[in-house]
Amino acid sequence: MSYNINSAEKEIEIFPADTEQAPIVYVNSFMKRWKDLYSVCKAAGCPPFTLAIIGDIVWDDEMSPWAIPPIMPGDTPCTGGADKYLERLVNEIVPDVENSLSHKPSYRVLAGYSLSGLFAVYAAYHTDMFARIASVSGSLWFPDFVEYAESHELCRVPDCMYFSLGDRECRTRNKYLCTVQDNSEELARYYQSKGIPSVFELNKGNHYKDHSGRTAKGIKWVLTQA
């Protein structure tokens, strides 16, 4: 049975584990509600975990590491509010979520889809709070992000890192979006070379296909690593 709390002007839906010493997975959601994610994770065979889905995200601001102009006609700019949001996540949201639980999590995972998959990787350079990272169809096309990741130090060495994409996501003439697969594969190799167990996985379809199923696959992978 899930329940909701409010923290830092966000509504958070929490699906608590039914066992002690289970990990917790935080997901910054592009939707106010993501009702099926927990059930899809359970159906996929994930081990016991607590899921915290953070809604009300200001998507193009709070999930973007720095400001960039629109990448296509009619798009909105990204305004680079990730640092400010991460401070609220670390200092307000995570403590409030975990104070609401009956048991302390064994470790924390940060997972995300699209821009929040980008944010999950970026956050690892600015906090040691999350032990495992899952970037699902992550927006790793983001200008200069690969260079940033390979020239800065992680705050902690993650236990593992997961990357995935749809196999049609890079099939575009957009000069930014067409780089997403090369960038994702490059980062998976880079972290693997640093001794971090990392994987890159291709799924069928474009960016918008089966976000719950793809996210569940990423969560299962990071939860089942030694």
N, C-alpha and C positions, 0 to 999 in steps of 0.2 A: 504494500500500500504506500503510495507516494504522499508527500505533503509539500506545501509551499512555505517559503519564508521570503522576506524582503530584506535586502542589504544593499547599500550604496546605490539606491534608486533602481535596483534590478530585482525582478521577480525570479526566484530560483526554485525549480522543482527538484525535489530530492527523492530518490528511490533507494531506501536504505538496504544494505545487505542483511541477510538473516543469520549471519554468523559473525563471530568476533574475529578481529584481526584481518579483516578484509581490506583491500585497497579501495581508494576512492578515485573516480574518474570525473574530472571537470570538463565540461563542453560548453563553449561559448556559442550560442545558437543564433542562427539567422532568422529563426522563427520565435514568436512569443511562446508557442507550445511545440514540443516535439514528442508527442505522446507515445509514438510507437518505438522509439529508439531502445528503451530498456527491454521491451518484449522481444524485439528483433535480436538484441544481444543475447538474451537468454536462449532464444531458439537456435542461435548460432553456436551454442555450447560454451559461452564464456564462463569461466569460474566465478564464484561469488564475488561481487564487488558492489560498492555504493556508487550511484550515478547522480551527479549534480549538474543539471542543465540550466545554464544562466541565460535568461531571456532579456529582452529590452536592450539589446546591444545596438549602439549607434554604429552601424556596420562599417561605413567607409571612413569613419574617424577612429573609433576605438580599436579596430583590428589592423590598422595600417601603421607601419613603423615610422614613416616619414611622409611628408606631403608630396603628391604627384598630381599633375593635371589629368583630366579625363583621358582615357586611353582609346576612346572611340567617340564618334559623334553621338550626342544625346546622353552620354554617360555623365556621372557625377564625379568630381574630383575626390581623391583620398586626402584627408586633412591631417594625418600623422598624429593621432591621439593615443597611440598604443602605450607609450610610457606612462601617461597620466592614468589610463585605465588599469594598467598592470599594477600600479601602486594601490589602487582601490581593491583590485582582486586579492593582492597579497595581504594587505593590512585590514581589510574590512570583510570582503566576501568569504574568503577561505576560513578565517576564524569564526565568522557567524555560522557558516554551514557546519563546521566541525563541532562547534559548541552545541548544535542542535542534535547531534548524534549520541547514541548511547554508548558507542565504543569508538576509541581512537583508531583512525585508519592505519594500516600497516605501511602504506606509502601512497604517494599521489601521482596521478597521471594527468597530463594536459592533452586533450584531443580536440581536433577541430576540423571543420569542412570548409573548403574554399578560403576566404580571407582569414577565417579563424584557424585554419590549418597553417597558414603563414604565421599568424600570431603565436601559435603554439611553439614553433621553432624559434621565433624571435625572443619569446619570453625566456627561453633557456639561457640566453646571453645576459639576462638581467635579474634573474632570481634563481636560487638553488632549491626552491620549494618543491619542484616537480621532478620525480625520479625517472619518469618515462614519458615519451612524446609520441603522439600520433598525428601526422599531417595528412589528412585524407582529401584527395583532389585539391591539395593546397595551392594557393595562389603564388607559387614560387617563380612565376613570371615577373614578379614585382621588380621594377627597375633597381639595379645595383644590389639586390639582396644576396645573391650568391657571393659577390665580392665582399660584402659585409660579413657574411657568415664565415668565410674562409680567412678573414683578416682580424677577427676578434676572438676573444677567449670565452668559452662557455663558463657559466658560473659554477657548474658542477658537471662531471662526466655522467651523462644519463646511463641508466642501465641498458636502454635500447631505444631505437628510434625507428618509426614506421613511416613510409611514404607510399602513396598510391595516386593513380590517375585513371580516368577513362581513356580508352585507346583512341578516341576521336578528339580529345581535348586540344591537341596541338595542331589539328588540321584546320587551320585558319590563316587568312592573309594578314591578320592583325600582327604587327611587328613585335608586340609584347607577348600576346597570348601564345604565339607559335613557339616560343622558347620554353614553355612550361615543362614539357617532358625532358628535354635536355637538361634543364636546370634541376629538376627533381632527381633524375638519375645521377647527375654530378654530385649533388649534396649527399645522396645515399652512399655513393662511393667514398666521398670525402670523410664522412663520419666513420664509415667502416675502416678506412685507413688510419683513423685515430684510435682504433681499438674499441669502438662503440658498435655493438651488434646492431646492424641496420639492414633494412630490406626495402626494395622498391617493387611495387606490384601494379600490374596493369589490369584494369577491369574493362568489360565491354561497355561501349556507349560514350556519350558526351558528358559534359560537366554536370548536367542536371539529372542524370539517370541514377535512381536507387541510392539516394544519399544516406538513407538509414542502413541499408545493407552494407554499403561500402564502409560506413563509419563503424558498424558492428565488427566487420572484418579487421579493421585497424585496432579497435579496442581489444578484441580477442587475441590478436598477435602480441601486443605489448603485455597483456596480462599473463600470457602463457610462456613467456621467456623466463629462463632460470634467473 
